[in-house]
Every structure is written in C-alpha cells, then in structure tokens.
Amino acid sequence: MSQHYLHPLFAPQAIAVFGASDPTGTVGGRVYRNLAAGGYSGSIYPIQPGPATPGDRPRFPGLDALPTRVDLAIIAAPAAETPRLVHACGAAGVKAALVLPEGHGDATGPALERPLQDAAARHGVRLLCPRGFGFMRPGLGLNATDSHNSAEPGPLALVSQSGAMCTAILDWATAHRIGFSAVVAVGGGPGVDCGDILDYLALDPNTRSILVYLEGVRDARRFMSGLRAAARLKPVIAIKAGRYAESSRAAVSHTGSLVGSDDVFDAALRRAGVVRARSIEQMFAAAQSLATRHRLRGHRLAIVTNAGGPGVMATDRAVEQNIRLAEPGPATLEQLDAALPAAWSRANPVDLSDAATPEHYAAAVAACLKDEQVDGVLALLTPQATTQPTQAAEAVIQAAAQTGKPLLACWLGAAQVQEGRELFARHKIPSFGNPESALEAFAFLAAFHDNQKLLLQAPGPLASQTPPDIVGARLIVEGALSERRSLLTDLETRALLRAFHIPMAPALTVHTPNEALAAAEYLGFPVALKILAPELVHKSDVDGVKLNVEGAGTVRPAYNDLLAAVRARRPDIRIEGVTVEKMYRDPKGRELLVGIVDDPVFGPVIAFGAGGTTVEVLRDRAVALPPLNEHLAETLIRETRTAQLLDAFRNLPPVDHAALVGVLLRLSELACELPEIKELDINPLMADDRGVLALDARIVVHPHPAGRHRYGHMAIHPYPLHLVEHLQLNDGTDIQIRPIRPEDAELERAFVRGLSPEARFFRFMNTIQDLSQDLLIRLTQLDYDRELALLATTVQDGRETALGVARYATNPDGRTAEFALVIADGWQQHGLGTRLMHSLIEAARDKGYVALEGEVLANNTKMLGLMKKLGFASRISPEDASLMWVSKAL
C-alpha cells in the first residue's frame, strides 16, 4: 500500500472541528484554538450549527457547506451525539475522526460503543477515541488537543493510554528540552488502538524512537503485531502501570498461582524487541541511549574515570544490572601503559588518576573502544583542580567518532561541566549526571540487544523432534470436556503428556491396601504413595505423600496411614484413590517446575523455575510466550536463579540440558496445538545427567471459543510450517515453496539485486537499485497473522537461490488482502508464477480472507495475462490511469 491507512488521521490536509464555539469554555473551542495557534498549514473548518458567534472567525453549519472535503473530523460534542456525527462524517467522505466528547463524557460506554462501531465500519472511518487530550504532530504544527501543553518538534513519538500522562510527560519534556514527532493519547474504546498507532509510527520518517505508556491491552494479537512492526525498525521503550496488581484468576496449580499478569506483560515486551522502563526518567534515559546510531554486540563495558569513587559506584551499579566489566586485552594494556600516567589503575575501571589530561582521556577511550573484548565505554569525569572538563569532552568526542561501539558520558558536577555536557548533546552522545543513571542507560542498550535477538526468532508450532500424537491428545481433552470436567484425571494427564513425549515416572492408581501392595510389587521398590484428590494442589500440606516405602510389609500400613492423615486434616475432601509411583532416588536430581498458564490477555504462557514443596516461597521463575525454539527455551532457563544449579557444581554433574530444553519445546507444542489447555503444571520435574522425569502433573482444560482461526488463541502466530511444499517444475528442477523467515534477508537482497531494471520497476513501481535496510526488514520479518511471503527456492552449486516471491498483506478492513508477485527473469515462463499464486490464494482462503487484490502497471502485460488466467478481474485505477486494479474473490 502506498499510504498507511492512518495517514488521513495523523497527516490530514484539511480538518473540520465540531463544537468549535467558545475558545476557552468548551473542548471544541480549545481544540480549535490550539489548531489555529500551532502553525498547521492545512485548512481548519469550525462546524457549529445555530446562530453565528461574535468575531471574524468563519463558521459552517455542516460538512456539506464546506468548500472542500476534509480528511479528519474532530468531534467535540455531547457523547450522545457522536454516533450520528460519525455517520455524517462517513457520508461526506471523511476518512478519520477524533472523538473528544464535550466534558470528556464517556463516548465509548456500552450504550454508545456499538453505534459508534457500526457508523465507522459502514463508511470506513478510522476512529480515535482517547477520552481526553487528543494528539499532536509538532513537525506539522498540528495540535489536535484541548490541552494547554505544547511540544517542540523532535525524533521521539509518545503513545499513551492516559491523556493525563501525556500532559505530565510533555511538561517534563519541555523542561528538559525534548521534542516529539507525535504525541498520541489512545483510549480503550472502539477504533484505533495502540497497535495501529505503533504500526503507523514504524513507517513515519520523522520518528526515530517510540515511547509507550501502557495500562492494559484489549487485543493482544493486534497490540503485539503493531509493537513488533515498530520494534523491528526503531527502538521502542515502554512503561507499564499497575505492575503489582494481583491476577484475578482462581489458579488450581503451582504455575497458575505463581505467574502474575506483569510477568506475562514483561515477557511479551521482551519478545516484541521492546525495552521496558520503570519510570519517566528511565524512559527518557533509554530513549537517549537508544537514539544513537551505535548498537551493542554484547554486555562488556569499560569504564574510564579520573577518580576512584565514581568508578567504584559505577562498578557497583554494573554488577546490580548484570553488566560485565570488560577485561582489556594485552595489546590494550600495553597501549594504555604507554599513553597514561604512571599511576593509572592497570585494570577496568581505567582510573586515569587526578592528573588526567584531555589527551589521556582521548587515548584511554580510543584504546578501549578498539579492544575486541570491549562492547561499550562509559567515560566519567569529576571536576578536580587540574581537570579541563570541556577540553576532555572534546577529546572523548573525537576519540569516539570513528567507532561503531556506543559511548556514554557522565560529567559529574554542575557549573564546571555544563559546557562539556552541551558538547555531548550537540554530538548526540548520551550524557548523564550520575554514574547510576549512566549504567541504567547502558543496561537499556544491553536489553535492547538481547530483545532484538528474541524478536528475530520465528519458531514453528512443532519442534524438529518426533511428532506428537495431536489427534490422540485432542480426543482426551474433548472427552473430559464432554463430561463437563475441567480437571483431567491422573490417567488422562499421563496419557496426554505421553502423547507429547514428556517422560513421567511409572505409576498405578489403587483403591485398597491390597491393590497398593500389588502395584508396589509390580513397579518395584522403593515406591511413593500419593493421595489422589482433585481439589488438592499441595498434597504435602495435608500429609498426602509417603516417600521411600520399602518392602512388601510396609505398603499396606503406609496406605492406611496416608488416608487417615489426609482425612484428619481435610475431612471434607473427596478422595478418588491413591497413586503408587516408582520412587525417584537419584541424589544428583534437581527439582524444577515447568508449566503452561492461559493468561487472560496474552493467551498461553510457558513457565520455568525452581520446583518442589518450596516453590511458592522461592518464587524463582520466568515466563515466555510460545512458540519456542531452542534459543528461546535457553533464554527462558537463563532468566532464573535456578539456571546456576543446572551446571556442574561441587560433586554434581550438569543436568542433561538438551532433555530439559526438549521438555520446554514439547510444552510449546502443547500450547500451540491444544488451545483448550488452561493450566498445566509439572512439579517436580526432576533433571539430572541422564535426562528429565515428571513426578507429578495436573492439567486443567476449558472449552475453546468457536470461530477462531488456527493459532488464534496465541499472541504470536507461529511460523506457518504447514505451508512448506516440495515440488518439481516441468523441466525437472526441484524447488521448495516456503514462508519467508528473518534469516532470509540476504537471500531476498540477492534476489532483488538479480532482477532486471524492468522487473524491479514492475514490482516496486520505482527505479529501486537495492533494498534499504528498513525495507529489507519489512519484507523478511513478518507478522504471520496478517501477512505472508512465499519464497520459491532451489539449490544451485550447493547454495539456496531464490526464484520468486509471492506475498500478501492484510488490508485495513481485515477481510481482504493486497498481494504482490515477482519472478526472477531467468525463471519466467516456467509455470512458477502460477504455482506461487495458487499457494498464496489457498493460504489466503484458509486464513479467511474474502478477496485478494492489487495494483499492476498497465504495461505489465505478462502479469496481467497471468492474473486473467488465474481468474482475477481487472479495471483501470480511478486514481491513476497507468495502473490496473486486479481482484479475485476467494
């Protein structure tokens, strides 16, 4: 699409304001005043039926009286009037509306939300309903707010779910001389939400970084789509309110009781490649450090200072932030010995001593940045008797000019260092007033580096392991639901885990002492006896577990003692029997917890952490959104303190790491393929050097809402592995058709470079010579929920070569998709275009789209001929006679 669907909202050529009467006493009046005073170059038309108001301002009774069509209508009228006015806007061809009800009334309450939605959907009007504030585009002079705040133009965009936070952040930013490309308040009502706005800002050339203030998410898939689209192209920093709100779920498993909504939100932000801040100051510190052109390749920091105290403070904060202090190599130490005062520290922090000159700073910073063991440098300065703060700043700036590594500065003090700080600001070098803030900024750079690696992961729903028995597992779940049960029985639980190849200790369910004895003899001693009572989450709390039962003579007494103890503690409990289980006795085993929780916002979540009876006390766990692959599973494990216990220590060998990762991948498969899973809890999962073994498990299921598409229950759509095809062309060439992946970037670049100028022009409708990095990212890092690119490849001379690409992207209506197709010049007339389009059409049909459509240059006769052959209708574009509009109902 040549223009984003929110372009009429955020870059209108003409604006109508409903309710623009008194300039100070009404919402519409204040909005009109701000528009007129902001320097907006487009036309502004006040709409105010009734008698003319005093003054020389023009006034129009309605949209039909305007001299031209407007792009944006600002509706500042009583809330009850908004549906009627949105309908009038749509009928007049207005494409976007900002709804700011008079008195900030609730324009999106239950009584008005449906009429608003219906009116907007009928005419294709994009609604922004923030319940207050509005939005600003300072670079356009567009202040569509009823606020007294203003903003300077700048590279930052702010998207906030609170209008009040917009005003507070703007006030803070004004005092700190920070400018914005956009400031947008968004409410929780119908129409445009955070995801849509982030998608627009991802392509906005005036926006280099995005700040997001969040309170909640209404549509997780839409939110994640916009967030990931933006974070692929520019840094996104988010701050979330309500971090300590308790989940309202009545959890019946360890996993469910441990995982809170903020854990999941944090995991979602990381997976989207977003950096999370905890305060407004941190938000802008992150934005300052991420706005530079340099990116980290690791976490190793060198600190250059002229005083020991600040160096120690910085080191302390680095340890707290999990930042590694770099170890300078021998060549660097030799270079520093030759250039620095004799009293320098010969270690990191590189303490230049109070005799440090600008030349010493230049030498130290340059040597550290050149060292392969260093990923970034923090330069610290305190204004001492012989210090030259301004000249030292100049020296540091020059030393850093030729590097691709990030440099941060911290000139401590006030008056003496102010000029140096201003120099850093002019040269776009992040500068901070204290070591702690500087280290936090470096931690944000490190988090961005890590999260961007997570963003690039595109796992499929199934891992490259033995396929699970999905059909059998689904039948087990359906059987329980048909009996109106939510908790699977012990046998059903074991069978379902077995279907996904998760090993579980052998066990038998018994109902009498004699059955317990027979089961123990069959399984082999020693055994464990466990009470089987669905209402119990923690069996040990009611003495419901007997361990290390040895010998035939002890089994029946242990059975009777177990029942007596439980009935004494919980006489009301419903006991279904006793489980006799083969005892696990390996002293090398570590107790772990793994599980799945169905988050009410983000859907299924995978949890990992410390297990056993102290799980709620230790609360050492991490969570991740499925689908997972090996990299994501390893990352999930490393986020816990328990990870340190999995390697060799003292006399314990390391656990079988591959087996542990394998269980997490199996849980990911389970979460992807069985949307009915509400909670799954394996505690403990024993891990040792021979493998892993589940000793206890519980599974809770619930009916899956009807009408959802495949994987519609997940916040992140898996890589569509089922679309991979292998076929042979008529000339005998073996080809593969598969969805494109992020790692195909260079394959895509080489493909476009190999196209003839004519083919490139037909595909991109311009004289593109090569793909920009931003365009390459957009073409290969896809959100498979709303876009798809099918890549046809073959192997030539041992290397994979791209032969053609067919892709679609969802249109704003959500019901149709726009497509594109390009075939390498040497592979045209081989039937490849037809084959790719058939696969794309089937994928779009399976996704539920009602039509595929696109633009084709009128002189592209080959493409038009192929479209006709495939049953596409064509017509001349009403906006450009050189284009043909082709479409096919699905």
N, C-alpha and C positions, 0 to 999 in steps of 0.2 A: 504494500500500500504506500502510495506516495506521501500521504499525510496522515498523522495519527488521528484517531477518532476524537481525541480531546483537544485537538488544535482549536476548534471554534470556542471552546471554553477558556483556554489559557492564552490564546493569541487572537482575540476577536478583532475584526475590522470595524465593527460598529456595535454599540451597546444600547439596550433600552432598559430604563430603570422604572419599575412600577412602584408607586408610592413616594415619588421624589417631591415631597411638599416642603414643609418647614426644614431648613438645612441643619437645625440643631435638635429639634424636638422629636424627630422620628428616625427610624432606622433608614428608610429610603432617602430621607433628606441628608443624613450623614454620609451615606454611601455616595450619593450624587456629588456632595461637596468634595469628598476625597478623590473621586474620579476627575472632577474638574480641576482640582488643585495639583494633581500628581504629574501633569505633563503628558497624559495619554494623547496620542496623535490621532486616534480614530474618532468617529462621531459618537456623541452621547445624546440620547433622546429621553427626556423625562416623560413618563406616562402618568398622567394624573387626571382622571375624569372629573368633571364638575367645573365650577367657576374658576377662572384664571386667578393665579396668585400674584401678589404685588411683585414688582421687579421686572427687569428686562430679559429674564430667562425664558426661552421658548418652552412651550408645554404642548403635549399632544394627548388627545383623548383616548387613543388606542393605537395598536400596531398598524392597523390599516391606514392610518393617517400619516405614517412616516414616509419620508421621501425615498428611502431605500430599505432593503431588507437588512436586518441585524443578525449577527452571529450569536450573541449572548443576551439573554434577558435576566435581569436581576429582579427577583420578585420579593419586594419588601411590603407585604400586605398582610392583613389578618390571616391566621393559619387556615381558617375555613375556606378562604378564597383561593388558596394555592392550586388545588386540582383544576379548577376552572381556568385559571390563568395559564397553567402549563398546557392545557388543551388548546387555548387560544394561541400560545406561542408555537406549538406544533403546527397548527393550521396555517400559520403565517410563514412557515419555513424556518423558524428559529431552531438551531441545532443544539443549543446548550442553555441551561438555566441554573442560576444560583439562587437558592431559596433561603431567604433570611426573613422569616415572619416578623411582623411588627410586634415589638415587645418580647422578641425571642420566644414566641409561643412554640408549642410542640407541633411542628408541621409534619412529623413522621410518626405520630401516635397510631395506635391500631385503627382508629376510625378514618384516618387520612392516608395511611401508607398505601393501601391497596388502590384507592382512586388516583393517588399520585403516580404509582407504578403503571397503572393502566393508561393514563393520559400520556405519560412519557413513552411507553412502549409502542403505543398506537402510532405516534408520529416520529419516533426515533430521536427524541430529545434526551440529551445527556444531563442528568440532574446532579447537582452538588448540594447536599443538604447538611451543612455543618452545625446548625442550631446556634450559630453565632460566629462573629468575626468575619468570615469570608475568605478572600485570598488576595495576594499581592504578586505582581510581576514587576519589580522595581526597574529592571532594564527597559521595560516598555512604558514606564510611567503609569502603570495600571494598578491602582489601589482600590480594589473592589471590596472594601471592608467598611464597617461602621465604627472602626476603632480610631483612637487619637494617635496611635503609633504610626511611624513611618519607617522605611528601611532604605538603606543605600544599596545600589547595585553591587553584586559580588558573585562569587562562584558557588556559594552554598545554597542548597534548597532545604527548606524545612517543611515537613509534613507532620501535622499534629492532630490527634484525636481530641484535643481540647483547645477551644478558642482562647480560654484564659491563659493556657501555657504559651500560646502564640504571642500574646501581648507581653507576658513576662520575659520570654526569651528575646523578643525584639528589644525590650527595654535594656536587658543585659547586653545584647549585642551592640546596641548603639553606643553604650558607654565604653565598649571595647573595640569600637571602630571595625565591626564585622559586617560585611554586606551579603546580600542574598540575591539569587536568581529567581526564587519563588518562595512564597510563604503561603501554605495552604492549610486551612482547618477542614477536617472531614468528620462528619458525624456517623452515627450508627444506623442511619435510616436508609431508604432506598436510593438507588442510583450509584454514582461514582463512589468508590471506597479507596482505601489506602493502596491496594494492589493496582488499581487502574492508574492512580496518580504516579506511583513509582514506575510503572511501565512507560508512562509518558516522559517522565524525567530522565529515564535511561537514555532516551534519544535526544534530549534537549541539549543543543550545543553550548548553551550558556551555563549549564550545571556541571560542575566538576566533582562535587561531593554532595551527599544527601544525608540530612539529619531527620530522624523519625522519632516522634514521641507517641508511645502506644499505651493504651489502657486495656484493650481486648481485641479479639479477632472474630469477625462474624462469619466469614467464609474462608476457611484455612487454605483450600486449594487456590482460590483467587489471590489471596494475600501472598502465599508462597510463590506463585507464578510471577507477580509483579516484583516482589522482593528479589528473587533470583535473577530476573531480567535486568534489574537495575545494578545489582551487585556484580554481575559479570562485566560491566563496562565502567563502573566508577565506585569508589568507596561509599558504603552505606553504614552509618552509625546510628544505632537505635538505643533509646532509653525506655524502659518499661515500668509503669507504675503498678502498685499492688503486688509487689514481689512476694509478700508473706501471707497472702490470702490462702486459707486452707481450702483444699478441694472439697466439693460438696458430695462427692461420690461416697457411697457406703461400701467401702472396699471389704472383700472377704478373703484377701490373700495378702501375703507379706508384700509382694510387689505393689499391689494397689494401695496399701497403707503407707508405703514409703515414697512413692512418686507423686509430687505435687505439680500443680499447673505451671509454676515458674520454672521447674526443672525442664519441662517439656518445651516451654517457650524459649528457654535458653538454647536447648538442643536445636530447635527449629531455626533460630537466628544463625547459629554456627553452621548448620547445614546449608543455609542460604548464602554463606560467604559474608555475613554481616558481623560487624564489631559491636559489642554491647557496652554501653557506658552506664554508670550508676548515678551520675549527677549531671547538671547542666555544664559545670566546669569541665568535667571529664569529657562530655560530648564535644565541646569545642576544642579541647586539647587533642582528642582523637582526630577531629576534622583538620586541625592544623598540621599534625604529623602526617596524615594520610594525603593531604593536598599536595605534597611534594611529588616530584616525578620519580623518586627513588623508592624501591621496594626491597624488603628484607629477603635474603635467601636462607636465613637461619636465625638462631636466637643468641648468637655470641656477641657480646658488647665489650668494647674497650672504653675505659673512662680516662680522660686526660684532664688533670687538675693542677692548680698551683697551691693547693692546701690539702693537708691530710684529712681534716674534719669533714668537709663536704664530700670527699672521696669515700670515706667510711660510711657516711649517711647514704650516699648513692649505692654503695655495695649492699648495705642492709636492705634497702628497698628492692634492689635487683633480686636478692635471694627470695624475698617475700613474693615477688612477681614471677618466680620461676624463670628468671633470665640468667643465662650462663655468662660468667665473666670469661672473655676470650683469653687464651694463653698465647701470647706473642711468640712467633717462631724465632729460631736462632738468628736468621738474617735480619729480622726486625730489631731484635735486641742489640745486635751489633750496630745497626744503623742509628738506633737511639743513643747508644753509648757514645758514638762519635759526635752527635749533634747536641746533646743535652748537658745541663750542668752535672758536675760530678756527684752531686747529692741526690740525683733523681732516684726513684724507688726501685728501679730494675724489676718491676712487676706491674701487673694490672690491678688496681688503678695506676696509671702512669702519672706519678706525682712529680711535677717539674720543680717543686720547691718554690719558696717565696722569691727566688731570684729569676723566675721565669720571664723571658722577654717575648715579644711578638714572634721573633724568629724561632724561639723554642717551641711555641705553640704550633707554628706552621710545620716544623719538622716532625713533631710528635703526631699531629693529626694526619699528615700525609703518610707517614710510615705505617700507622695503624690501619688506615683505610686501604693501603696497598697490600697488607698482610692477608693471605688466603684464610687464615684462622679467625679473621675478624669479619663480622657481618654488619656492624654499625659502630659509630663513635658518638659518645657524649662528651662534649667539651665544657668543663666547669671553670669558672674564674671567680675569685674573690678580690676586691679592690684593695691591695696591700700597698705599702709605702712606695715600692718601685714598679708597681703594675701600671701598664698602659692599656686600659680596657678597650678603648676604641681601636687602637692600632692592633691589639691582639685579635679583636673581632675581624678586622680586615684581613689579617694573616690567615685566620681559620677559614674564612670565606674563600680566599684564593686557593688554599690547600685542598678544599673540598670540591672545587669547581670541575676537576677532571675525573671525578669518581662516579660510579654508578651506585654507590652504597649510601645509605642515609646518614646524615649528620644532624645531631640535636645539640643545642647550646643552652647553657644555664649560666648567665652572668648574674651573680648574686649581689644584692645591694639595691640602690635606688639612683641617686643623682649621678654618681660617678660612672655608672654602667649604662645610663639611659641611651646615650648616643650609640653605644655598641649594640644594644637591643634593637634600636631603629635600623641599624645597618642589616642585622639579621632579617628583620621584617621585609626590608626592601629587596633582599636577595632570596626571599621565600624559604629561609631556613628556620625551622621551628625553634622558638626560643621560649624559655620558661624561667620563672622567678625563683624556683627552688628545686633541689635535686629530686625530691619525691614526685613532683609533677612531671619532670622530665622522664623519670623511669616509668611512670604510668603511660606516658606517651609512647615510649619505646615498646612497652608491653602491648599497646594497641596495634603497633606495627607488626609485632610478632603474632598477635591473634589474627590480624588480617591475613598474614601469610599462611597461617595454619588453616583458617576457614576457607580461603580461596582454594586450597587443595581439596577440601571437602566438597566445595561447590562443583569441582570438576568431575567428581565421581558420578557415574551413570550406571549403577548396577541394574541387572535384570531381576525379575521376580524370583528366578530359580538360580541357585549357585551351580557351578560346574562339578557337581557331585552326583552320586547315584540318585536318580529321580525319585521323589517321594510318591507315595500312593495317595494322591489328592482325592481321587474318587472315593476310596475307602474311608478316608478321614472325614470327608464331607457327609457320607452316609451315616457315620457315627454321630456327628453333630446334629444332623437332621432328625435322627431317631430320638435323641434326647429332647429336642425342641418339640417334636410331635407329641411327646408325653408331657409337655408343659413343664419340663425340668430345665433349670439353668445351670446346675452343678453336675458335671459328669461324674459317673461312678468311678471307683478305683480301676475297674477293668477297662472302662471306656477311655479313661485317661491314659492308661498304659498302652492301649491299642493305638490311640491317636499319636502318641509320641513315637511308637514303633513305626507307624506309617511314615513319619518324617525322619526315621533312622536316628532318633535320640535314644541312647542306651539307658536302660533303667534296671536297677537291681531286681533279680527274680523274686517274686512274692506270690503268696496264695491267700485268699480270703477264707476265714473259717468262722464257725458259729458255736462250736463246743470245744471243751478241753481236749477231747479225743481227736477232733479234727485238727486242732493246733499241734498235737503230738505227731500225727501222721504227716502234716505239712512240713514240720521241722525235720523229720526223718527223711522226707523226700528231698528237701532243699539242701540238707547237710548242715551240721552245726559248725559254728555258733549261729544263732538267729536273733532277730529283733522282733518283738511283738509291739504292734501299734494299734491303738483304738481307731475304729472306723466310724466316725461321726461327722456327717457333712457340716454341721453347724460350727465345729471347732476349727479355728485357724491355727492355733498354737496348742498342739497335743500335750507338749511338756508342761504347760501351765496347769493341767489337771492330772498330772502323773499318768498321762496316757501313753507312755512309752516305756518298754522294758528292753534294755540292751544287753548284749552278751549273754544270752540264755544258752547255757552249755549243758549237754547231756539230756537224755530222754526223761530222767526223773524230775527235772526242774521245769519242764514245759507246762504241764497242767497246773501246778501251783502258781506259776508266773501268770498264766491266763486268768485264773480266778482272782489273784491279787490285783491285776490290771483292771478288771471290771469293777471290783469293789472300790478301788481308789477313785476311779472316774465317777461312779455313782455317788460316792460320798461327797465329792467336790461339786458335781453337777447332776443332782437327781432328776432334773427336768430334761436332760439331754437325750436325744434319740440316737441310740447305738445300733448300727447296722451290722456290726461284727468286729472281728479283729484281723489285722493283716500280719501274716507271718512272713518275714523277709530275711533273705540271706544277709548275714551281718557283714558290713564293710569294716575291715580292721587294719587297713594299711596306715601305719603311722606317718607316712610321707604325704598323706592326702590333705588338701586344703579345702575348707568348706566355703562354697560360693553360692550366690543367688543369681539366677537368671530368670527372666520372665517377660511377659507382654502385658501392657495396660492399654485399654482403649480410652484415650484422652477425649473429653467431650468436644474439644476444638480441633485438635490435630490428628485424631484417629489413632491407629495403633502405634505404640512406642515400645522399643526394646530396652530392657533394664538389665544392668550387670552390676555386681558388687559383692561385698562380704556377706556370707550366709551363716546358717546355724541359728542357735537359740538367741543370740545377742544381736540379731540383725537390726531390730528397731532401736537398740541402744547405740550401736556403732554408726548406723545411717551412712555407711560408706558405699555410695552407689553412683552410677552415671547412667544417662539415658541417651538414646539416639532414635531418629526416625528411620523406619525401613523405607526402601530396601537397603540392605547392607551388602558390602563386598568385603574382601579380606582387609583392605586398607581401613575401611570404616569400622570394622569389628576390632581391629588392633587399636585404633584411636579410642574407641569406647572403653576398652580394657585399661589403656594407659591413663585415662582420666580419673581413675580411682587410686586410693592409697593401697588397696589390696593388690594392685599390679606388682608392687615391690615384693610381695610374698610368693609370687609365681615363679620367680627366677631362683637359681641356686643360692641358698644361704645356710650358714652353719653346716649341718650334716645332711641337709635336704637337697635332693637333686631338683632341677627345674621341672615344672609340670610339662605335659605334652601340649605345647602351645597350639599346634595345628588342630588337635582334637577339640580344644576349648573354642578356638575360632570357628571350627566346624559346627559346634552346637549353636553358636550365635547366628551363623548363616542359616541353619535349619529353622531357628525361631523366626528369622526374617522371612523365609519361605512360608512358614505357617501364617505369619501376619498378613502377607500379601494374598495368599490363596484362600484363607478362611476368614472373611470379614465378620463372621459370627462370634469370633473369639473376643470376649470382653476382658477377661483376666486369665493369665496363665502364669503359674508360679512353680518353679522348681527350686526347692530349698530343703536340704542342701544338694547342690551339685558338687560331688567330690571330684577333685582334679589331682592327679599325681603323674609320675613319669611314665605310666603305662597307658593313660587315657583319661576319660571322664565317665562318671556314672551318676545318674539321678537316683537319689534315695527317696525322695518324697515329691509329690506334684499335685497340684489342684488346677482344674480348668473350669472357668465359668463362661457360658455362652449366652447369647441373646439373639433374637431374630434380626436378620439383616434387612434394612428398608428396601422395599421393592422398587424397581425402576432405575436403580443406579447402574452406571456403566461399569465395566470391568475395572477394578482397582479404584473405583470412585470413593471408597472408604479411606483412601490414603491421602496424606497431604502432599506427597511427592510421587508422581507417576513413575513406575519402574521403566527401565529400558524395554521397549516392546520386542522382546526376543522372539515372540511367535511370528513376527513379520519377516524373519530371515528366510530367504529362499535360495536354493541352488538349482540352476538350470543350464541348458546348453542352447546356444544360438544355432541357426540353420547351418552355419559354416563349421560347426563343431567346437566353437570356443566355449569353454566352461566359464560361467560367470556366477557371481553371487550378488543378490539384491538384499540389502540390509539397511536398517535405520542408521543414520549417521551418529557418530559419537564425538565427544570433545577432542579425543586424541586424533581425530581425522583432520585437524586443522591444516597441517602441511600437505596432506593428500588433496584437500579441497583447493588450497592455494596453487599447487602444481597443476591441478585440473584447469582452473581458470586461466592460468598463465599459458597453458597449451591451446586454448581456444583461439580461433581466428578472430581478427577485429570485428568481422561481421557477426560471428556467433556471440561475442561478448556484448555487442550493441543490441542484438535481438533479445538477449537475456536481461541485461541491466538497463537498457534504453539510454545508455550514455557511452562515452568513449573511455570507459574504465580500462586502465592498463594492468592494475593489480588490486588485490583486495586490501583495504585498510585493516588494521588490527581490530578495530571495533566491528567492522562488517564481518570479518572472519569469525569473530566470537559469536555474532548473531546467527551466522549460518551453520555453526557446528555445535554450539552449546544450547540445546533445545529444551523446551518445556514440552515433554511428550504428551501432556494433557491437551495442549492447544495448538501444537504444531508438529510437523513430521517432515523429515527429509529422507527419501530412499535413495541410497547410493548404489549404483551398479559398478562392480569392480571385477577385474580379472588379474591373474598373476602373469607377469611378463618378465622374463630374465630374473626370476626369483623375487620380484618385488610386486606388491599390490599396486595396481594402476586404476584410477577412476575413469569410467567410460561415460557416465551420465548421472544426472541428479534430477529427481522429481520431488517437489515439496509442496506442502500446503500450510497455511496459517489461518487460524480461526478469525472470521470477521467479527466486528463488534456485536452483531446480533446473536452470536453464539450458535446459530443454526446453519450458517453457510461458511465456506472456507474459500480463500483465494489460493490459486495454485500457480506454480511455475515449473518449467521443464527446460533442460538444456542437455544436449548430447554432444560428446566430443566430435570434432569434424570428421575424423577418420572412421568413426563408428556409426555414422548416419546411414540410413538405408539398409540396416541390418535387422530391423524389427525391434530394436532396443527401446526406442521411444514408446512404441505401442505397449511393450511388456511392462515398462516402468509405470506408464499411466494406468494400465489395468490394475497393477498392485496398489497404486495410490488411490484409485477410485474405490477399490474394495476396502482399504483401510479407512477411508473417509466414511464410507457407508456403514462399516462396522462401528465407527465412533458415534454415529447417529446424526451426521450432517444431512441436510436435505438437498444441498446443491454444492457443486464446485464451480467456481467462476474465476475469470482472469482477463488480463489485457494482453493483446497480441498486436504487434505493429502490423499495419495493413499490408505492408510489402513483404512480410514474412510468410510467403506462400507455402513453404513446406510445413510450417507449424499449423497454419490454417487448414491445410489439407488433412493433417493428422487429426486435428480436432473434429473435422467433419466426419472422418472415418470412425471416430470414437463416439459419435452421436452428440457432440456439442452444438448448440445453436449459436449463431453469431449475429452481431449487429454493430453498426458504426457507433462509436462512443459519442454521446451527445456533447461532451466537453472538448473532444479533440478528434477531428476527422481522420487523423493519421493512425488512430488506434481502433482496433476491433475488440468488442466486448464479447467473450465467449462464455457459455454456461451450460451445465448439464445437471438435470435433476437426478438425484440418487435414489 
